[in-house]
Amino acid sequence: MPATSDDFVSLSKTGSRKLPTPPQQKNHGNFIVSLGAMCAWLAPKAEALGVDLFPGFAAADLSYDDDGAVQGVIIGDMGVDREGKEKDNYVQGIEIRAPITVLGEGARGHLTKRAIKKYDLAADADPQTYGIGMKELWKLPAGRVKPGHIQHTIGWPLPSEIYGGSFVYHMDKDRVAVGFVCALDYKDPDFSPFEAFQQFKHHPMMRELLEGGEILSAGARAIVEGGYQSLPKVEMPGAILIGDSAGLLNVPKIKGTHQAMKSGMLAAEQIVESKSSQGFDARLRNSDIMAELKKVRNIRPGFHKGLWRGIITAGIETATAGKLPRTLSNHADYQQYRKRNGHRFDYEFVDRDLPPRDRLASVYFASTEHDENQPIHLKIVEPDVCFTRCEEEYGNPCTRFCPASVYEKVEDEGGKRIQVNAANCVHCKTCDIADPYQVIEWVTPEGGSGPNYINL
């Protein structure tokens, strides 16, 4: 559907004020689509061109040759129970080898994470930074939707210290896609991005839009925000990184699909011309992809000192097309938490009654499925940290930053423990990113498991 109009709105708790739409968020000439539906449409076209697709099979690890170069991926075993024993339907995973492996896993891909560490690809880059994006597809009473209209907001319910905002895409068939993005470098370990999203829907402007409607589907996913200065080296022996695996999202636009597609096309040219991964890093850095990111490189870190200072920085960077001789630094999200020490942040939250009522209800709308008897794909590699340091210093923020109630603090005859409800997981990767001690590791579950994002 063609995008027809844009609004950029600043929210207070009870009011709103239209602001000039930033150039990066003007959508004239763009289209509103469901990325899930677009991928489903593309799949048979790719197969018609001779591309082999393996839906339902998860790449669990990288395969290396004797010289340490990537030679493909290893598909995870299927039919293994929670204790690691083979079930009646056990199928051993296989290796899929290729002269060059292209990693396009999206933000915080688990294979990309391993490759970056193994080959030290981020040695000359700033730490990567992330946000969590939550999205719901609603069907509203007839006549309320303005097809093609796009709205972005800043302000309430987020305090000025937390970077983020919302988007509302008006679609066909009386549907709207409502989303909320919150940076994961917030300082308050008690903050819940999911609760902030639900609060946003209760702003008078949003309540007027949504009341009487119903949720069709929902989901959550990390988005990569580091941009130009956090770009790792994107080539390694036998493999290359593209899209959000490389970190190519344009944060001011809140868009990365075009960058992912461009980098995929660039990767295809690299493979056809050189038959090697060597040289792809230079090719990418000399492309229009990086030129786009360089222009906006200081906008996201400009918000480290608050909303209005960030808006001023964004205005300066936009007016100068990023030509000022400075590059602001990024920081690791998980290092930003402030220890509790009796301190509590205050939010102007309101009572709410629009669905979903809680995080478990939201999981239902994500249509997520995991075999309860498969190995848990969320590993707490140092569980003792949870109640020796994390509880005391931060109050176990994993029980709040996860939008799907995967992590639950329980106390029984065995003492305190973090119960991992892995079947709830919507694969957003927030836990892998935001855990203050970096002891949570997301690994791939059995192939075919996870959320089923319908029309998102």
Order of alpha helices (4+ residues) and beta strands (2+ residues): beta-beta-alpha-beta-beta-beta-beta-beta-beta-alpha-beta-beta-beta-beta-alpha-alpha-beta-beta-beta-alpha-alpha-alpha-alpha-alpha-alpha-beta-alpha-alpha-beta-beta-alpha-beta
